[in-house]
Amino acid sequence: MKPKTVLSMEQALSLPSATLRFAQLGWRVIRLEAVAPGRDYPGDPNRYIGSRVADDDRHSYFIAPNVGKEAIALNLKEPDGRDALHRIIAELDVDIFCCNTIPGRYQSLGIDYETLCAIKPDLIWAGISAMGPDYPDMPGYDPAVQAMAGFMEITGEKDGPPTLSGIPLVDLKAGDEVFAGVCLALAEKAESGQGKRIDVSMLQAAASWLITTLPLIDFDCDPSEITRSGNEHRKFIPTNAYKTEDGFVYMAQGSNVQWQRFIAIPKFAGLASEQRKSNNGRLEDRVNLHAEIAAIMAAHSTRDMLADLAGAQIPHAPINTITDVIHMEALAGALTRTVAPDGHSVRMQPAAVHIEGQSGDMSFPAKYGAHTGAVLIEAGYGDDDLTAFRSRGIIPDQ
């Protein structure tokens, strides 16, 4: 597939995570940030989150989602700023436009689908918002949508408070839906020649993951089936985190065959009973069973438990720290990398899937507005135009 050009008015994480996937494919990604004269911290607020890495506007939380991208800044509240955006789309033959501002701002900023597809009829347009265009003024951040979508209600200890996931699941889910939607739209465009509008609701995307809980309501489920259960699986028994002499082991059993292999391990042979031969029987006796397994595990080292479970081909894992994960042999060749301006090499998360020929080396994120002049010149503006734009607050004064 010929590399595409993506223009993305993006901030925070949901959309930058989507366009990162395009950048990893080798596509040209131009991230568009706002010009707001007088602001001390211009552009994407995430530029200023975490420790300072390169300079005032490239801090640690901003780096990984924004590698491999160009950066421009325009004041879309001004007609000339909107005209410049439209000219870039036309002159650079932009294939995909993305945004993650609230839908109520689309028209006033000149980024609505109708306006942009009038400029480029085959444009693929994708927007992320909290609850879709039917809720045009609803802002959305990952933690709030995790709460709204029930994620926090089903995460955490049974007797503990609702708990936020350790990673921004909703942001990343919404970003992946943009990536998938754009790829589907490109496939359709190859046949029809037409563009497409894609609206991703963070709430709907999150709720689509409630596949193991939400449908149970119409099966007259017990309330315990749709609330917090700690590290224990609600249905597959035994699946839980168990403390060992010197750490923890997570064990996940999903079949009666695995149970038979498990009780063939001498340490666990005493757990066998007629009732426990089936998962439903183990479910009825889960409190006693978990307690008995926990007592055995606690008497042995993590190393011994991992060896026993591996020998019996029981799904299991140590509970790794993030430092452990970055050193895993299985990921060593998959990690992506960038190099900071001071020459410091930075290891980052792997691409979601391996694609032959895809490079893991990504350019370091650009400073705020760094490519504005170059992109505008590419769109046909001259130096005098840029000078005038700077003086009137249309582009950054750089």
Rosetta blueprint (number, residue, H / E / L):
1 M L
2 K L
3 P L
4 K L
5 T E
6 V E
7 L E
8 S E
9 M E
10 E L
11 Q L
12 A L
13 L L
14 S H
15 L H
16 P H
17 S H
18 A H
19 T H
20 L H
21 R H
22 F H
23 A H
24 Q H
25 L L
26 G L
27 W L
28 R E
29 V E
30 I E
31 R E
32 L E
33 E E
34 A E
35 V L
36 A L
37 P L
38 G L
39 R L
40 D L
41 Y L
42 P L
43 G L
44 D L
45 P H
46 N H
47 R H
48 Y H
49 I L
50 G L
51 S L
52 R E
53 V E
54 A E
55 D E
56 D L
57 D L
58 R E
59 H E
60 S H
61 Y H
62 F H
63 I H
64 A H
65 P H
66 N H
67 V L
68 G L
69 K L
70 E E
71 A E
72 I E
73 A E
74 L E
75 N L
76 L L
77 K L
78 E L
79 P H
80 D H
81 G H
82 R H
83 D H
84 A H
85 L H
86 H H
87 R H
88 I H
89 I H
90 A H
91 E H
92 L L
93 D L
94 V L
95 D L
96 I E
97 F E
98 C E
99 C E
100 N L
101 T L
102 I L
103 P H
104 G H
105 R H
106 Y L
107 Q L
108 S L
109 L L
110 G L
111 I L
112 D L
113 Y H
114 E H
115 T H
116 L H
117 C H
118 A H
119 I H
120 K L
121 P L
122 D L
123 L L
124 I E
125 W E
126 A E
127 G E
128 I E
129 S E
130 A L
131 M L
132 G L
133 P L
134 D L
135 Y L
136 P L
137 D L
138 M L
139 P L
140 G L
141 Y L
142 D H
143 P H
144 A H
145 V H
146 Q H
147 A H
148 M H
149 A L
150 G L
151 F L
152 M L
153 E L
154 I L
155 T L
156 G L
157 E L
158 K L
159 D L
160 G L
161 P L
162 P L
163 T L
164 L L
165 S L
166 G L
167 I L
168 P L
169 L H
170 V H
171 D H
172 L H
173 K H
174 A H
175 G H
176 D H
177 E H
178 V H
179 F H
180 A H
181 G H
182 V H
183 C H
184 L H
185 A H
186 L H
187 A H
188 E H
189 K H
190 A H
191 E H
192 S H
193 G L
194 Q L
195 G L
196 K E
197 R E
198 I E
199 D E
200 V E
201 S E
202 M H
203 L H
204 Q H
205 A H
206 A H
207 A H
208 S L
209 W L
210 L H
211 I H
212 T H
213 T L
214 L H
215 P H
216 L H
217 I H
218 D H
219 F H
220 D L
221 C L
222 D L
223 P H
224 S H
225 E H
226 I H
227 T L
228 R L
229 S L
230 G L
231 N L
232 E L
233 H L
234 R L
235 K L
236 F L
237 I L
238 P L
239 T E
240 N E
241 A E
242 Y E
243 K E
244 T L
245 E L
246 D L
247 G L
248 F E
249 V E
250 Y E
251 M E
252 A E
253 Q L
254 G L
255 S L
256 N H
257 V H
258 Q H
259 W H
260 Q H
261 R H
262 F H
263 I H
264 A L
265 I L
266 P H
267 K H
268 F H
269 A H
270 G H
271 L H
272 A L
273 S L
274 E L
275 Q H
276 R H
277 K H
278 S L
279 N H
280 N H
281 G H
282 R H
283 L H
284 E H
285 D L
286 R H
287 V H
288 N H
289 L H
290 H H
291 A H
292 E H
293 I H
294 A H
295 A H
296 I H
297 M H
298 A H
299 A L
300 H L
301 S L
302 T H
303 R H
304 D H
305 M H
306 L H
307 A H
308 D H
309 L H
310 A H
311 G H
312 A L
313 Q L
314 I L
315 P L
316 H E
317 A E
318 P E
319 I L
320 N L
321 T L
322 I H
323 T H
324 D H
325 V H
326 I H
327 H L
328 M L
329 E H
330 A H
331 L H
332 A L
333 G L
334 A L
335 L E
336 T E
337 R E
338 T E
339 V E
340 A L
341 P L
342 D L
343 G L
344 H L
345 S E
346 V E
347 R E
348 M E
349 Q E
350 P E
351 A L
352 A L
353 V L
354 H L
355 I L
356 E L
357 G L
358 Q L
359 S L
360 G L
361 D E
362 M L
363 S L
364 F L
365 P L
366 A L
367 K L
368 Y L
369 G L
370 A L
371 H L
372 T H
373 G H
374 A H
375 V H
376 L H
377 I H
378 E H
379 A L
380 G L
381 Y L
382 G L
383 D H
384 D H
385 D H
386 L H
387 T H
388 A H
389 F H
390 R H
391 S H
392 R L
393 G L
394 I L
395 I L
396 P L
397 D L
398 Q L
